[in-house]
Amino acid sequence: MKLYDSGRAPNPRRVRWVLAEKGVTDIEFVDIDILKGAHRTPEYLALVGVPSVPAFELKSGDVITESLAICRYLESVYPEPNLFGRTAEEIAVIEMWTRRAELLMANPLMMLVRHTHPALAVLEKQSPEEADKYRTAAERSFKLFERALASREFLAADRITIADIVAFIALDFSRMAKFKLPETVPHMLAWAERMRARPAVKAGL
């Protein structure tokens, strides 16, 4: 199986992190340089169908795109450690927090970086006004995550789940925009340190 990957891009990093948490090592990595437009070549589009990374090629030759879809596939093939939930209630809660992490934190922070980092001007018509809008949107979500983390170590369960991975990778990626958590969210800061201490964080880079 092959993972079509791209450096520090946050969505491929989700897949690499899940692979590391699960101890999966029999995957071939193929680097796709999105800054040079490698995701838009006819060869890549013929294989994957869309100009995006990550993409995951199965032994059958079929290709899965979208990072969370790939991670769900990996959860099915490599079920331990569990990252998506075991019971119906746990699955629903983890899905809820994953959606919140993606929509309220990851999407605005990724767009903040795309609108501010000089190297990403090839991917985005950058706008300071748009950057401010996305920064404000992300910061607005912190109250929700801070309340959740005041009573537990991880966002959605008594252990790390895909919700934590999505949220933390977004925060870590936002350093490219010189963004950091404020001191007013101590529980999020402590959670981020716990995430940063995990061995999988290195494989995710």
Phi and psi in degrees as a GROMACS rama.xvg file:
@    title "Ramachandran Plot"
@    xaxis  label "Phi"
@    yaxis  label "Psi"
@TYPE xy
-127.258  139.56  LYS-2
-109.362  117.649  LEU-3
-83.9559  111.459  TYR-4
-117.207  168.977  ASP-5
-156.389  94.4254  SER-6
33.8498  -122.261  GLY-7
-89.5952  6.2755  ARG-8
-57.5368  134.311  ALA-9
-68.5199  -36.1421  PRO-10
-68.2265  -45.1133  ASN-11
-61.4929  -32.3634  PRO-12
-62.8898  -32.2554  ARG-13
-56.7755  -44.4797  ARG-14
-67.4836  -43.5621  VAL-15
-61.4973  -37.7004  ARG-16
-65.3633  -45.356  TRP-17
-61.3835  -42.9145  VAL-18
-58.2402  -41.4068  LEU-19
-68.3383  -42.898  ALA-20
-59.5744  -35.7597  GLU-21
-90.5428  -3.74622  LYS-22
69.8229  28.2819  GLY-23
-84.9581  125.648  VAL-24
-125.404  -4.31324  THR-25
-95.9918  40.3621  ASP-26
-113.551  134.391  ILE-27
-87.2844  131.249  GLU-28
-101.582  131.667  PHE-29
-120.77  115.21  VAL-30
-77.3481  131.998  ASP-31
-118.6  111.99  ILE-32
-82.7974  97.3176  ASP-33
-71.6456  -24.9287  ILE-34
-69.024  -23.2533  LEU-35
-98.7741  5.62023  LYS-36
79.2389  19.7343  GLY-37
-64.6551  -22.0055  ALA-38
-80.0242  -3.65668  HIS-39
-112.902  6.13664  ARG-40
-70.9405  153.275  THR-41
-57.7499  -36.31  PRO-42
-65.0919  -45.2421  GLU-43
-67.2117  -43.5737  TYR-44
-64.6817  -33.966  LEU-45
-65.5842  -34.1884  ALA-46
-81.15  -46.1936  LEU-47
-96.867  -35.7384  VAL-48
96.5777  -23.1365  GLY-49
-136.767  151.295  VAL-50
-85.6542  68.1465  PRO-51
-150.046  159.629  SER-52
-126.416  151.502  VAL-53
-83.4221  167.15  PRO-54
-138.152  145.875  ALA-55
-126.003  115.568  PHE-56
-94.7538  122.073  GLU-57
-82.16  168.124  LEU-58
-60.137  -28.0365  LYS-59
-73.0457  -14.7299  SER-60
97.6062  -13.4906  GLY-61
-67.2172  151.522  ASP-62
-123.987  131.385  VAL-63
-106.252  133.843  ILE-64
-115.667  174.133  THR-65
78.4426  121.761  GLU-66
-59.7752  -43.4537  SER-67
-70.6281  -32.4628  LEU-68
-64.4298  -41.2525  ALA-69
-63.5406  -42.9086  ILE-70
-64.7463  -36.7025  CYS-71
-65.125  -39.5705  ARG-72
-60.196  -46.8717  TYR-73
-62.0393  -35.7901  LEU-74
-62.7049  -37.1295  GLU-75
-71.1895  -39.4429  SER-76
-80.2985  -34.956  VAL-77
-124.989  81.7239  TYR-78
-71.8336  -13.049  PRO-79
-123.304  143.954  GLU-80
-69.0464  146.827  PRO-81
-70.5486  130.913  ASN-82
-120.96  -10.6445  LEU-83
-116.553  -2.14538  PHE-84
110.781  151.43  GLY-85
-110.552  -50.7015  ARG-86
-89.8142  165.885  THR-87
-58.2744  -43.3859  ALA-88
-65.9132  -43.7724  GLU-89
-64.2183  -42.3  GLU-90
-58.4827  -43.628  ILE-91
-65.8429  -43.0574  ALA-92
-65.5113  -42.7296  VAL-93
-64.8638  -40.5426  ILE-94
-62.0016  -42.0867  GLU-95
-58.7015  -48.8467  MET-96
-72.0128  -29.4936  TRP-97
-66.6822  -43.1664  THR-98
-62.5578  -42.8953  ARG-99
-62.7308  -43.6692  ARG-100
-61.6013  -40.6437  ALA-101
-73.4734  -48.0809  GLU-102
-75.9589  -40.7095  LEU-103
-91.3647  -26.0289  LEU-104
-118.064  -55.5955  MET-105
-64.6854  -49.831  ALA-106
-59.6236  -50.4475  ASN-107
-65.5551  -36.6688  PRO-108
-69.6825  -37.4906  LEU-109
-64.4223  -39.4892  MET-110
-71.222  -32.0951  MET-111
-58.0047  -46.2276  LEU-112
-64.4677  -43.7969  VAL-113
-63.4634  -27.5145  ARG-114
-92.4164  -2.21143  HIS-115
-124.456  -30.8717  THR-116
-80.1958  126.39  HIS-117
-56.8821  -36.9289  PRO-118
-66.5452  -20.25  ALA-119
-94.4525  6.99996  LEU-120
-62.8633  -22.2631  ALA-121
-71.911  -16.6868  VAL-122
-103.503  -18.6246  LEU-123
-143.366  139.126  GLU-124
-77.3018  95.9428  LYS-125
-71.2609  145.309  GLN-126
-144.668  120.662  SER-127
-58.5623  -35.3923  PRO-128
-66.2028  -42.3963  GLU-129
-64.522  -40.2258  GLU-130
-59.0739  -44.7103  ALA-131
-62.9485  -38.4159  ASP-132
-62.7466  -44.198  LYS-133
-70.5594  -36.7608  TYR-134
-60.7996  -45.7386  ARG-135
-63.3233  -40.3729  THR-136
-63.0025  -42.4871  ALA-137
-65.187  -46.3522  ALA-138
-62.2117  -32.7384  GLU-139
-64.0828  -28.3839  ARG-140
-79.0421  -13.8094  SER-141
-64.5888  -30.0207  PHE-142
-60.3824  -40.7933  LYS-143
-62.6215  -48.7357  LEU-144
-70.1018  -34.9237  PHE-145
-64.136  -41.5732  GLU-146
-62.385  -42.4219  ARG-147
-63.7234  -43.1129  ALA-148
-80.0157  -5.82829  LEU-149
-70.1093  -22.2976  ALA-150
-116.988  0.329828  SER-151
-156.332  162.167  ARG-152
-78.823  -27.8531  GLU-153
-127.235  163.814  PHE-154
-64.6231  -43.2503  LEU-155
-122.126  -10.5753  ALA-156
-156.653  -173.878  ALA-157
-85.3276  14.5707  ASP-158
-153.537  170.506  ARG-159
-64.0679  140.237  ILE-160
-135.58  178.473  THR-161
-60.1056  -27.4679  ILE-162
-62.2667  -42.9214  ALA-163
-65.0987  -40.5738  ASP-164
-63.6305  -45.7353  ILE-165
-61.9756  -46.1909  VAL-166
-67.5079  -45.5756  ALA-167
-68.1566  -42.0269  PHE-168
-60.8433  -37.1425  ILE-169
-62.4357  -45.6406  ALA-170
-63.2529  -42.9242  LEU-171
-65.8478  -39.1297  ASP-172
-63.8363  -32.9902  PHE-173
-67.7773  -11.11  SER-174
-61.3477  -24.1743  ARG-175
-65.3246  -18.1518  MET-176
-104.48  15.6305  ALA-177
57.6931  34.3746  LYS-178
-97.08  141.804  PHE-179
-149.548  158.426  LYS-180
-66.3831  140.386  LEU-181
-78.7241  161.46  PRO-182
-67.3941  -12.4384  GLU-183
-75.6882  -4.00264  THR-184
-123.096  68.8737  VAL-185
-62.2752  -32.5914  PRO-186
-70.2819  -37.2375  HIS-187
-66.3839  -39.1308  MET-188
-62.1824  -43.178  LEU-189
-66.2722  -40.7717  ALA-190
-61.5513  -43.3408  TRP-191
-61.6327  -37.2962  ALA-192
-66.8319  -37.9144  GLU-193
-64.0461  -40.8228  ARG-194
-66.3354  -42.3358  MET-195
-65.0892  -23.3156  ARG-196
-84.8584  -8.41127  ALA-197
-73.6339  140.978  ARG-198
-55.4129  -33.6038  PRO-199
-64.7628  -18.7097  ALA-200
-62.5726  -31.9714  VAL-201
-73.1625  -38.7141  LYS-202
-69.2295  -24.5994  ALA-203
-76.602  -11.9986  GLY-204
